[in-house]
């Protein structure tokens, strides 16, 4: 960090001198207003040939400079831009994208309106690179994984430039481009903290044991103690015994890692404790990139499902008002849960399960063919007209001869054994993903809960429904239960739709100020980190 600050100071001094040279050219270099403007405009147009939005902006403003002229406003814009990019690495942005070596040389050697025009466009390109990366991300999510279907809403370049030119305070405008969420601020604070820690040696030696339990003594316990102290879970101590203080510290660590919080350092806990500070820093930088992709209105109610955390939460005004365990998609190419945001607008009580074609083809049909239609007896076979087809009426030999052609649907009527349980929560989307109850309750007791076909199963779906309905029903419990008792499939609309965010964070704050880390269950963050490195993102510290 100290070395970075010195380098940043020298870089700013160099750029500041170059900026002065660029914006305070001798009159002889730029004399002849009409000729000068024409040469400047031509140079700008040529330099912007491959950037349609930049070309459109300068056409719209009559090819007037916004950086390289003589006015105080232009000087202020240039200074604001240079200050912002010198701090780009603090946000985990790729400093390679802000290498101003060639630009500095161009600025130092401005000797004509054409030189000025080329510098003008280079500065505009630099501004847009920063604006887009800091505001909406470095990487396009779907380029990493087709199930990362999040749209970062990249702002139009002309809109950004017009806003900057119109801004009374350029520094304030540059700051406004930074994500304003509390989560982004917490992640950035943790990034600084871990970077300082890495500079000072990290968390120390790893724990050289597979597992430890209260009452044990020895070198491995000391290693455990020292890492817990370095991580901030334990006050300074000289104990060599796994005592009550260490047990409480381990328990707090487990809670933040989503592990069984029993205070015993089992294999999963030791593995998590031994993760290096550098690896945690990577997770933080990846989480900051993900935060740039998403816009959550924290002032209003929303539902947040963190796939890696196996939880679903209702958040009101920044406070978690409801939380339940969840089961997410299994880690296979056709079952992983996608990432996206939408709006929940209704729930269905006593739902029918319309079995997806992929599950029919891959799971039920082979057994039904082998058993001459006797398997999967809990499912109804439906023809194209919506009628139930008796199993004995189907030529299973013909189906076996051409299993790719099965002109029927399968569905499961409402019941206690229905695969969707007794309620589902709908936010219509391209993936056909929703939240729902399940009769398979035992899976919620596991730490890693990736077992579904992609949809989100809830441990406490009734309570989840009550919390949603409380805003529109005087007695949400009785309202829900009265419909449930009918046994009939019933749609209940939410008077105010609720935003739903299916997110994927291996590093996140729990909205209570604690920092948590989770396993990269689908390997998405590993792929994202590789893409960030390829884009030029670098770590400032060494291994811990």
GUMI-393289 format. One record per residue (C-alpha): residue number from 1; x, y, z. Coordinates in steps of 0.05 Angstrom, whole numbers, m for minus. Example, Ala and Ser with C-alpha at 12.3 -4.5 7.8 and 13.67 -1.06 7.14 Angstrom:
BEGIN
+-----+--------+--------+--------+
!   i !      u !      v !      w !
+-----+--------+--------+--------+
!   1 !    246 !    m90 !    156 !
!   2 !    273 !    m21 !    143 !
+-----+--------+--------+--------+
***
This chain:
BEGIN
+-----+--------+--------+--------+
!   i !      u !      v !      w !
+-----+--------+--------+--------+
!   1 !      0 !      0 !      0 !
!   2 !     56 !     48 !     18 !
!   3 !     93 !     34 !    m47 !
!   4 !     28 !     42 !    m85 !
!   5 !     17 !    111 !    m54 !
!   6 !     87 !    134 !    m74 !
!   7 !     78 !    109 !   m145 !
!   8 !     10 !    143 !   m148 !
!   9 !     38 !    208 !   m123 !
!  10 !     94 !    208 !   m175 !
!  11 !     45 !    188 !   m230 !
!  12 !     m2 !    245 !   m212 !
!  13 !     55 !    295 !   m213 !
!  14 !     76 !    272 !   m282 !
!  15 !      6 !    274 !   m309 !
!  16 !     m9 !    341 !   m277 !
!  17 !     52 !    372 !   m313 !
!  18 !     30 !    339 !   m378 !
!  19 !    m41 !    364 !   m369 !
!  20 !    m17 !    436 !   m359 !
!  21 !     25 !    430 !   m422 !
!  22 !    m34 !    402 !   m460 !
!  23 !    m84 !    456 !   m439 !
!  24 !    m38 !    516 !   m440 !
!  25 !     m5 !    513 !   m508 !
!  26 !     32 !    574 !   m536 !
!  27 !    m12 !    617 !   m580 !
!  28 !     34 !    603 !   m639 !
!  29 !     18 !    529 !   m636 !
!  30 !    m57 !    540 !   m642 !
!  31 !    m62 !    606 !   m679 !
!  32 !   m113 !    617 !   m734 !
!  33 !   m182 !    604 !   m704 !
!  34 !   m218 !    579 !   m766 !
!  35 !   m160 !    538 !   m792 !
!  36 !   m144 !    513 !   m722 !
!  37 !   m215 !    490 !   m708 !
!  38 !   m219 !    456 !   m776 !
!  39 !   m155 !    417 !   m764 !
!  40 !   m176 !    400 !   m693 !
!  41 !   m244 !    377 !   m716 !
!  42 !   m214 !    335 !   m771 !
!  43 !   m166 !    302 !   m723 !
!  44 !   m222 !    288 !   m674 !
!  45 !   m265 !    257 !   m729 !
!  46 !   m207 !    213 !   m752 !
!  47 !   m189 !    191 !   m682 !
!  48 !   m261 !    173 !   m667 !
!  49 !   m273 !    132 !   m730 !
!  50 !   m277 !     66 !   m693 !
!  51 !   m318 !     94 !   m635 !
!  52 !   m388 !    111 !   m661 !
!  53 !   m412 !    139 !   m594 !
!  54 !   m351 !    184 !   m587 !
!  55 !   m360 !    208 !   m659 !
!  56 !   m433 !    222 !   m645 !
!  57 !   m417 !    262 !   m583 !
!  58 !   m368 !    308 !   m619 !
!  59 !   m415 !    317 !   m677 !
!  60 !   m469 !    338 !   m628 !
!  61 !   m425 !    389 !   m593 !
!  62 !   m396 !    419 !   m657 !
!  63 !   m327 !    388 !   m645 !
!  64 !   m314 !    432 !   m586 !
!  65 !   m259 !    408 !   m538 !
!  66 !   m280 !    386 !   m468 !
!  67 !   m210 !    371 !   m442 !
!  68 !   m157 !    407 !   m481 !
!  69 !   m183 !    479 !   m487 !
!  70 !   m165 !    539 !   m445 !
!  71 !   m226 !    546 !   m399 !
!  72 !   m226 !    532 !   m325 !
!  73 !   m282 !    481 !   m336 !
!  74 !   m238 !    440 !   m382 !
!  75 !   m180 !    443 !   m334 !
!  76 !   m226 !    420 !   m277 !
!  77 !   m252 !    362 !   m318 !
!  78 !   m182 !    339 !   m337 !
!  79 !   m158 !    343 !   m265 !
!  80 !   m219 !    305 !   m240 !
!  81 !   m208 !    250 !   m291 !
!  82 !   m134 !    243 !   m275 !
!  83 !   m147 !    240 !   m201 !
!  84 !   m200 !    186 !   m210 !
!  85 !   m158 !    140 !   m253 !
!  86 !    m99 !    144 !   m206 !
!  87 !   m144 !    110 !   m154 !
!  88 !   m174 !     59 !   m202 !
!  89 !   m134 !      2 !   m171 !
!  90 !   m169 !     14 !   m105 !
!  91 !   m232 !    m10 !   m138 !
!  92 !   m200 !    m73 !   m166 !
!  93 !   m199 !    m43 !   m236 !
!  94 !   m144 !    m63 !   m286 !
!  95 !    m89 !    m11 !   m282 !
!  96 !    m66 !    m35 !   m350 !
!  97 !   m128 !     m2 !   m379 !
!  98 !   m104 !     64 !   m349 !
!  99 !    m31 !     63 !   m371 !
! 100 !    m21 !    136 !   m389 !
! 101 !     51 !    129 !   m414 !
! 102 !     34 !    140 !   m487 !
! 103 !    m19 !    192 !   m470 !
! 104 !     31 !    230 !   m428 !
! 105 !     79 !    232 !   m486 !
! 106 !     24 !    256 !   m532 !
! 107 !      5 !    311 !   m483 !
! 108 !     77 !    333 !   m476 !
! 109 !     86 !    341 !   m551 !
! 110 !     23 !    377 !   m571 !
! 111 !     47 !    424 !   m625 !
! 112 !    m13 !    434 !   m671 !
! 113 !    m89 !    432 !   m671 !
! 114 !    m85 !    362 !   m701 !
! 115 !    m42 !    338 !   m642 !
! 116 !    m92 !    371 !   m595 !
! 117 !   m150 !    334 !   m629 !
! 118 !   m117 !    266 !   m621 !
! 119 !   m103 !    280 !   m547 !
! 120 !   m175 !    302 !   m539 !
! 121 !   m203 !    236 !   m563 !
! 122 !   m152 !    195 !   m523 !
! 123 !   m175 !    231 !   m460 !
! 124 !   m248 !    218 !   m478 !
! 125 !   m233 !    144 !   m489 !
! 126 !   m197 !    142 !   m422 !
! 127 !   m258 !    174 !   m388 !
! 128 !   m306 !    125 !   m420 !
! 129 !   m263 !     65 !   m402 !
! 130 !   m263 !     87 !   m329 !
! 131 !   m337 !    106 !   m329 !
! 132 !   m361 !     40 !   m357 !
! 133 !   m315 !     m4 !   m316 !
! 134 !   m326 !     31 !   m249 !
! 135 !   m401 !     36 !   m259 !
! 136 !   m423 !    m27 !   m294 !
! 137 !   m362 !    m73 !   m292 !
! 138 !   m301 !    m97 !   m330 !
! 139 !   m330 !   m163 !   m354 !
! 140 !   m395 !   m181 !   m389 !
! 141 !   m427 !   m234 !   m344 !
! 142 !   m454 !   m279 !   m399 !
! 143 !   m385 !   m281 !   m431 !
! 144 !   m362 !   m319 !   m369 !
! 145 !   m420 !   m367 !   m362 !
! 146 !   m486 !   m370 !   m402 !
! 147 !   m524 !   m378 !   m337 !
! 148 !   m497 !   m311 !   m311 !
! 149 !   m554 !   m275 !   m346 !
! 150 !   m546 !   m209 !   m311 !
! 151 !   m550 !   m144 !   m351 !
! 152 !   m505 !    m90 !   m321 !
! 153 !   m543 !    m36 !   m360 !
! 154 !   m481 !     m4 !   m392 !
! 155 !   m496 !     70 !   m400 !
! 156 !   m492 !    104 !   m467 !
! 157 !   m426 !    140 !   m479 !
! 158 !   m460 !    204 !   m503 !
! 159 !   m504 !    205 !   m441 !
! 160 !   m442 !    198 !   m397 !
! 161 !   m403 !    253 !   m433 !
! 162 !   m462 !    300 !   m435 !
! 163 !   m472 !    290 !   m360 !
! 164 !   m399 !    303 !   m346 !
! 165 !   m397 !    366 !   m388 !
! 166 !   m460 !    393 !   m354 !
! 167 !   m435 !    377 !   m284 !
! 168 !   m420 !    437 !   m241 !
! 169 !   m371 !    396 !   m200 !
! 170 !   m329 !    347 !   m242 !
! 171 !   m300 !    313 !   m181 !
! 172 !   m370 !    299 !   m153 !
! 173 !   m391 !    272 !   m221 !
! 174 !   m332 !    224 !   m223 !
! 175 !   m349 !    201 !   m153 !
! 176 !   m421 !    190 !   m172 !
! 177 !   m399 !    137 !   m222 !
! 178 !   m375 !     93 !   m165 !
! 179 !   m428 !     43 !   m141 !
! 180 !   m463 !     76 !    m82 !
! 181 !   m488 !     14 !    m47 !
! 182 !   m469 !      0 !     25 !
! 183 !   m446 !    m69 !      4 !
! 184 !   m395 !    m39 !    m45 !
! 185 !   m368 !      6 !     10 !
! 186 !   m362 !    m52 !     58 !
! 187 !   m326 !    m94 !      6 !
! 188 !   m278 !    m38 !    m10 !
! 189 !   m263 !    m27 !     63 !
! 190 !   m248 !   m101 !     71 !
! 191 !   m204 !    m99 !      9 !
! 192 !   m161 !    m44 !     41 !
! 193 !   m158 !    m83 !    106 !
! 194 !   m135 !   m147 !     74 !
! 195 !    m84 !   m112 !     31 !
! 196 !    m53 !    m80 !     92 !
! 197 !    m54 !   m147 !    127 !
! 198 !    m19 !   m181 !     68 !
! 199 !     35 !   m128 !     69 !
! 200 !     48 !   m147 !    141 !
! 201 !     53 !   m221 !    129 !
! 202 !    m19 !   m245 !    125 !
! 203 !    m51 !   m291 !    176 !
! 204 !     12 !   m329 !    193 !
! 205 !     26 !   m404 !    187 !
! 206 !    m31 !   m450 !    169 !
! 207 !    m60 !   m500 !    219 !
! 208 !    m20 !   m565 !    210 !
! 209 !    m76 !   m611 !    231 !
! 210 !   m137 !   m643 !    198 !
! 211 !   m181 !   m628 !    258 !
! 212 !   m177 !   m600 !    329 !
! 213 !   m225 !   m602 !    386 !
! 214 !   m233 !   m566 !    453 !
! 215 !   m184 !   m589 !    506 !
! 216 !   m127 !   m605 !    458 !
! 217 !    m58 !   m574 !    464 !
! 218 !      3 !   m568 !    421 !
! 219 !     33 !   m531 !    362 !
! 220 !    m28 !   m538 !    317 !
! 221 !    m72 !   m506 !    371 !
! 222 !    m23 !   m448 !    374 !
! 223 !    m27 !   m441 !    298 !
! 224 !   m103 !   m441 !    304 !
! 225 !   m100 !   m389 !    360 !
! 226 !    m54 !   m344 !    320 !
! 227 !    m95 !   m346 !    256 !
! 228 !   m159 !   m331 !    295 !
! 229 !   m123 !   m271 !    328 !
! 230 !    m98 !   m246 !    260 !
! 231 !   m168 !   m253 !    231 !
! 232 !   m199 !   m213 !    287 !
! 233 !   m239 !   m269 !    319 !
! 234 !   m197 !   m274 !    382 !
! 235 !   m163 !   m225 !    428 !
! 236 !    m89 !   m231 !    439 !
! 237 !    m74 !   m293 !    481 !
! 238 !    m15 !   m336 !    502 !
! 239 !    m56 !   m399 !    513 !
! 240 !    m32 !   m465 !    483 !
! 241 !    m96 !   m501 !    499 !
! 242 !   m160 !   m503 !    458 !
! 243 !   m198 !   m467 !    513 !
! 244 !   m268 !   m435 !    517 !
! 245 !   m243 !   m370 !    485 !
! 246 !   m217 !   m407 !    424 !
! 247 !   m280 !   m448 !    421 !
! 248 !   m323 !   m385 !    419 !
! 249 !   m276 !   m354 !    366 !
! 250 !   m282 !   m417 !    323 !
! 251 !   m357 !   m415 !    330 !
! 252 !   m360 !   m342 !    307 !
! 253 !   m315 !   m360 !    248 !
! 254 !   m360 !   m418 !    230 !
! 255 !   m422 !   m374 !    232 !
! 256 !   m389 !   m325 !    183 !
! 257 !   m368 !   m383 !    137 !
! 258 !   m436 !   m416 !    136 !
! 259 !   m410 !   m477 !    173 !
! 260 !   m441 !   m517 !    229 !
! 261 !   m426 !   m470 !    288 !
! 262 !   m407 !   m521 !    341 !
! 263 !   m340 !   m490 !    360 !
! 264 !   m303 !   m553 !    339 !
! 265 !   m249 !   m544 !    286 !
! 266 !   m268 !   m603 !    242 !
! 267 !   m238 !   m615 !    173 !
! 268 !   m284 !   m565 !    137 !
! 269 !   m269 !   m511 !    190 !
! 270 !   m194 !   m522 !    187 !
! 271 !   m196 !   m520 !    111 !
! 272 !   m233 !   m453 !    114 !
! 273 !   m185 !   m425 !    167 !
! 274 !   m126 !   m444 !    124 !
! 275 !   m150 !   m405 !     63 !
! 276 !    m99 !   m351 !     50 !
! 277 !   m112 !   m277 !     56 !
! 278 !    m93 !   m271 !    m17 !
! 279 !   m149 !   m319 !    m37 !
! 280 !   m198 !   m280 !      5 !
! 281 !   m175 !   m216 !    m29 !
! 282 !   m190 !   m248 !    m97 !
! 283 !   m260 !   m263 !    m72 !
! 284 !   m269 !   m191 !    m49 !
! 285 !   m247 !   m163 !   m116 !
! 286 !   m293 !   m211 !   m153 !
! 287 !   m351 !   m191 !   m107 !
! 288 !   m337 !   m117 !   m123 !
! 289 !   m342 !   m132 !   m197 !
! 290 !   m408 !   m169 !   m185 !
! 291 !   m434 !   m110 !   m145 !
! 292 !   m422 !    m66 !   m206 !
! 293 !   m467 !   m111 !   m246 !
! 294 !   m528 !   m106 !   m201 !
! 295 !   m572 !    m49 !   m178 !
! 296 !   m611 !    m63 !   m114 !
! 297 !   m657 !    m10 !    m86 !
! 298 !   m641 !    m19 !    m13 !
! 299 !   m695 !     30 !      9 !
! 300 !   m750 !    m18 !    m10 !
! 301 !   m766 !    m91 !      0 !
! 302 !   m730 !   m144 !    m41 !
! 303 !   m714 !   m218 !    m39 !
! 304 !   m642 !   m239 !    m40 !
! 305 !   m621 !   m310 !    m54 !
! 306 !   m546 !   m321 !    m49 !
! 307 !   m535 !   m387 !    m84 !
! 308 !   m468 !   m401 !    m51 !
! 309 !   m498 !   m387 !     18 !
! 310 !   m559 !   m432 !      8 !
! 311 !   m605 !   m380 !     39 !
! 312 !   m664 !   m338 !     18 !
! 313 !   m677 !   m272 !     53 !
! 314 !   m729 !   m217 !     53 !
! 315 !   m695 !   m150 !     63 !
! 316 !   m733 !    m87 !     82 !
! 317 !   m697 !    m20 !     83 !
! 318 !   m630 !    m54 !     91 !
! 319 !   m653 !    m99 !    148 !
! 320 !   m663 !   m175 !    141 !
! 321 !   m735 !   m187 !    163 !
! 322 !   m740 !   m260 !    143 !
! 323 !   m688 !   m314 !    129 !
! 324 !   m693 !   m387 !    112 !
! 325 !   m648 !   m442 !     87 !
! 326 !   m652 !   m461 !     14 !
! 327 !   m631 !   m517 !    m33 !
! 328 !   m604 !   m495 !   m101 !
! 329 !   m587 !   m529 !   m166 !
! 330 !   m538 !   m587 !   m166 !
! 331 !   m469 !   m575 !   m196 !
! 332 !   m480 !   m606 !   m264 !
! 333 !   m485 !   m569 !   m331 !
! 334 !   m561 !   m578 !   m337 !
! 335 !   m580 !   m566 !   m263 !
! 336 !   m541 !   m505 !   m239 !
! 337 !   m585 !   m447 !   m217 !
! 338 !   m576 !   m385 !   m262 !
! 339 !   m563 !   m314 !   m237 !
! 340 !   m612 !   m259 !   m254 !
! 341 !   m661 !   m209 !   m225 !
! 342 !   m736 !   m205 !   m235 !
! 343 !   m800 !   m189 !   m198 !
! 344 !   m842 !   m237 !   m158 !
! 345 !   m915 !   m221 !   m173 !
! 346 !   m954 !   m281 !   m148 !
! 347 !   m953 !   m346 !   m110 !
! 348 !   m990 !   m411 !   m124 !
! 349 !  m1019 !   m450 !    m66 !
! 350 !  m1030 !   m525 !    m78 !
! 351 !   m989 !   m523 !   m142 !
! 352 !   m989 !   m573 !   m198 !
! 353 !   m920 !   m596 !   m220 !
! 354 !   m913 !   m594 !   m295 !
! 355 !   m851 !   m637 !   m305 !
! 356 !   m799 !   m602 !   m349 !
! 357 !   m784 !   m638 !   m414 !
! 358 !   m712 !   m648 !   m395 !
! 359 !   m731 !   m685 !   m332 !
! 360 !   m783 !   m727 !   m370 !
! 361 !   m731 !   m746 !   m422 !
! 362 !   m671 !   m758 !   m377 !
! 363 !   m702 !   m785 !   m313 !
! 364 !   m773 !   m812 !   m319 !
! 365 !   m780 !   m837 !   m391 !
! 366 !   m725 !   m891 !   m389 !
! 367 !   m756 !   m923 !   m326 !
! 368 !   m826 !   m918 !   m356 !
! 369 !   m804 !   m952 !   m420 !
! 370 !   m768 !  m1007 !   m381 !
! 371 !   m830 !  m1020 !   m338 !
! 372 !   m881 !  m1015 !   m394 !
! 373 !   m908 !   m951 !   m363 !
! 374 !   m913 !   m975 !   m292 !
! 375 !   m858 !   m930 !   m264 !
! 376 !   m871 !   m859 !   m240 !
! 377 !   m943 !   m877 !   m223 !
! 378 !   m950 !   m812 !   m183 !
! 379 !   m948 !   m773 !   m248 !
! 380 !  m1005 !   m763 !   m297 !
! 381 !   m992 !   m770 !   m372 !
! 382 !  m1025 !   m713 !   m411 !
! 383 !  m1038 !   m708 !   m486 !
! 384 !  m1037 !   m645 !   m529 !
! 385 !  m1109 !   m630 !   m512 !
! 386 !  m1097 !   m632 !   m437 !
! 387 !  m1130 !   m699 !   m426 !
! 388 !  m1103 !   m753 !   m380 !
! 389 !  m1079 !   m813 !   m421 !
! 390 !  m1084 !   m883 !   m389 !
! 391 !  m1016 !   m917 !   m388 !
! 392 !  m1043 !   m980 !   m419 !
! 393 !  m1066 !   m940 !   m479 !
! 394 !   m994 !   m923 !   m498 !
! 395 !   m952 !   m967 !   m544 !
! 396 !   m890 !   m971 !   m501 !
! 397 !   m853 !  m1013 !   m552 !
! 398 !   m861 !   m957 !   m603 !
! 399 !   m838 !   m907 !   m551 !
! 400 !   m777 !   m951 !   m537 !
! 401 !   m762 !   m954 !   m611 !
! 402 !   m761 !   m878 !   m614 !
! 403 !   m751 !   m851 !   m544 !
! 404 !   m735 !   m781 !   m571 !
! 405 !   m808 !   m777 !   m592 !
! 406 !   m855 !   m777 !   m533 !
! 407 !   m916 !   m733 !   m551 !
! 408 !   m941 !   m727 !   m480 !
! 409 !   m930 !   m684 !   m418 !
! 410 !   m923 !   m708 !   m347 !
! 411 !   m954 !   m672 !   m288 !
! 412 !   m965 !   m684 !   m214 !
! 413 !  m1031 !   m659 !   m185 !
! 414 !  m1031 !   m619 !   m119 !
! 415 !  m1016 !   m663 !    m58 !
! 416 !   m972 !   m667 !      3 !
! 417 !   m923 !   m709 !    m38 !
! 418 !   m920 !   m660 !    m96 !
! 419 !   m848 !   m645 !   m117 !
! 420 !   m863 !   m571 !   m108 !
! 421 !   m893 !   m582 !    m40 !
! 422 !   m954 !   m540 !    m23 !
! 423 !   m934 !   m471 !    m49 !
! 424 !   m891 !   m440 !   m102 !
! 425 !   m869 !   m367 !   m111 !
! 426 !   m868 !   m341 !   m182 !
! 427 !   m827 !   m288 !   m217 !
! 428 !   m837 !   m308 !   m291 !
! 429 !   m770 !   m311 !   m327 !
! 430 !   m736 !   m343 !   m387 !
! 431 !   m704 !   m397 !   m344 !
! 432 !   m770 !   m422 !   m313 !
! 433 !   m739 !   m415 !   m244 !
! 434 !   m780 !   m403 !   m181 !
! 435 !   m779 !   m413 !   m106 !
! 436 !   m820 !   m470 !    m76 !
! 437 !   m835 !   m517 !    m19 !
! 438 !   m811 !   m589 !    m21 !
! 439 !   m829 !   m655 !     12 !
! 440 !   m754 !   m671 !     17 !
! 441 !   m740 !   m636 !     83 !
! 442 !   m678 !   m675 !    104 !
! 443 !   m632 !   m638 !     54 !
! 444 !   m638 !   m574 !     94 !
! 445 !   m596 !   m603 !    150 !
! 446 !   m535 !   m607 !    105 !
! 447 !   m482 !   m552 !    101 !
! 448 !   m476 !   m557 !     25 !
! 449 !   m546 !   m557 !     m5 !
! 450 !   m538 !   m562 !    m81 !
! 451 !   m587 !   m617 !   m102 !
! 452 !   m645 !   m588 !   m142 !
! 453 !   m657 !   m585 !   m217 !
! 454 !   m646 !   m509 !   m214 !
! 455 !   m705 !   m481 !   m176 !
! 456 !   m698 !   m457 !   m104 !
! 457 !   m728 !   m500 !    m49 !
! 458 !   m745 !   m465 !     16 !
! 459 !   m741 !   m496 !     86 !
! 460 !   m796 !   m451 !    113 !
! 461 !   m841 !   m436 !     54 !
! 462 !   m904 !   m423 !     95 !
! 463 !   m870 !   m370 !    138 !
! 464 !   m841 !   m341 !     75 !
! 465 !   m912 !   m335 !     47 !
! 466 !   m938 !   m304 !    111 !
! 467 !   m884 !   m251 !    109 !
! 468 !   m901 !   m233 !     37 !
! 469 !   m976 !   m233 !     48 !
! 470 !   m973 !   m193 !    113 !
! 471 !   m971 !   m129 !     73 !
! 472 !  m1038 !   m142 !     40 !
! 473 !  m1076 !   m189 !     87 !
! 474 !  m1099 !   m172 !    157 !
! 475 !  m1089 !   m245 !    178 !
! 476 !  m1039 !   m275 !    129 !
! 477 !  m1035 !   m342 !    165 !
! 478 !  m1110 !   m355 !    163 !
! 479 !  m1115 !   m328 !     92 !
! 480 !  m1061 !   m377 !     68 !
! 481 !  m1086 !   m436 !    108 !
! 482 !  m1158 !   m428 !     85 !
! 483 !  m1136 !   m434 !     13 !
! 484 !  m1089 !   m491 !     30 !
! 485 !  m1146 !   m531 !     61 !
! 486 !  m1185 !   m531 !     m4 !
! 487 !  m1132 !   m573 !    m38 !
! 488 !  m1145 !   m535 !   m102 !
! 489 !  m1091 !   m500 !   m141 !
! 490 !  m1100 !   m425 !   m128 !
! 491 !  m1061 !   m365 !   m153 !
! 492 !  m1052 !   m307 !   m105 !
! 493 !  m1026 !   m242 !   m134 !
! 494 !   m980 !   m197 !    m95 !
! 495 !  m1009 !   m127 !    m95 !
! 496 !   m939 !    m99 !    m97 !
! 497 !   m889 !   m142 !   m137 !
! 498 !   m824 !   m154 !   m100 !
! 499 !   m756 !   m152 !   m135 !
! 500 !   m719 !   m219 !   m132 !
! 501 !   m644 !   m225 !   m139 !
! 502 !   m613 !   m293 !   m150 !
! 503 !   m541 !   m276 !   m135 !
! 504 !   m475 !   m313 !   m130 !
! 505 !   m427 !   m284 !    m78 !
! 506 !   m369 !   m322 !    m47 !
! 507 !   m353 !   m259 !     m8 !
! 508 !   m407 !   m215 !     22 !
! 509 !   m428 !   m178 !     84 !
! 510 !   m489 !   m206 !    120 !
! 511 !   m522 !   m137 !    125 !
! 512 !   m503 !   m139 !    199 !
! 513 !   m432 !   m118 !    185 !
! 514 !   m399 !   m187 !    188 !
! 515 !   m359 !   m210 !    128 !
! 516 !   m373 !   m280 !    104 !
! 517 !   m341 !   m325 !     53 !
! 518 !   m369 !   m386 !     17 !
! 519 !   m344 !   m441 !    m29 !
! 520 !   m346 !   m429 !   m104 !
! 521 !   m397 !   m485 !   m115 !
! 522 !   m404 !   m477 !   m190 !
! 523 !   m333 !   m451 !   m204 !
! 524 !   m361 !   m386 !   m231 !
! 525 !   m318 !   m340 !   m189 !
! 526 !   m255 !   m377 !   m209 !
! 527 !   m273 !   m365 !   m282 !
! 528 !   m290 !   m292 !   m268 !
! 529 !   m224 !   m281 !   m232 !
! 530 !   m187 !   m310 !   m292 !
! 531 !   m224 !   m262 !   m338 !
! 532 !   m207 !   m204 !   m292 !
! 533 !   m133 !   m223 !   m293 !
! 534 !   m136 !   m228 !   m369 !
! 535 !   m166 !   m158 !   m369 !
! 536 !   m107 !   m132 !   m328 !
! 537 !   m130 !   m136 !   m255 !
! 538 !    m72 !   m149 !   m208 !
! 539 !    m64 !   m164 !   m134 !
! 540 !    m20 !   m115 !    m95 !
! 541 !      4 !   m165 !    m43 !
! 542 !     39 !   m232 !    m35 !
! 543 !     15 !   m299 !    m10 !
! 544 !     m1 !   m305 !     64 !
+-----+--------+--------+--------+
***
